[in-house]
Every structure is written in C-alpha cells, then in structure tokens.
Amino acid sequence: YCSSLKKLNLHNFSTTNVIKMSSMFYCCEKLTSLIADSFDMRKVSDTSYMFGNCKNLKASDISWFYDEIKNRPVKRIGMYEGCVPTSSHIYL
C-alpha cells in the first residue's frame, strides 16, 4: 500500500518475467513522479487498476505503459481509473 509515497524511481527494476501488474500502484494518491522507463511489458497480460486512484501522476509519466500494451490482448480494466491525466488517449 503506497498512500504516502510521493516519488518512485524504478529505473533498474527488472520486470522481464512479470505477467501480472494489476493494482501495482493502486491508491498511490500522492505519487507525483514515477520513473519506470526500464519496465519490460512483453509478458504482461494484466494491468487492471495498475494506476487506479493515482490522482497526481502526470499523463506523460504513465501514458507509455498504455502504448506498450495497446496492440496486445492485455486485461486493462480500470488501468487509469481515478486518474486525472492530461492526455485522453490512455483511456482507450
């Protein structure tokens, strides 16, 4: 649970064998900065509620997650539910 987390740098965090990322950052309401540019999304099949209620994250910080999975059969129900992104394409 990460309700008080404000910044998170996961630059060297290995996700090569990760299949489920559902609720990974769920309710990180105070999170304003997320660096996860090394995330490998090739095996991920579930991103449901991954950023649910991450009200303070910028779309530029998280929209690339959607871009990585948009052309694959990935479960993404509510991936950005409760977010206030500035880019609407991530809701698709």
Secondary structure, 3 states (H helix, E strand, C coil): CCCCCCEEECCCCCCCCCCECCCCCCCCCCCCEEECCCCCCCCCCECCCCCCCCCCCCHHHHHHHHHHHCCCCCECCCCCCCCCCCCHHHHC
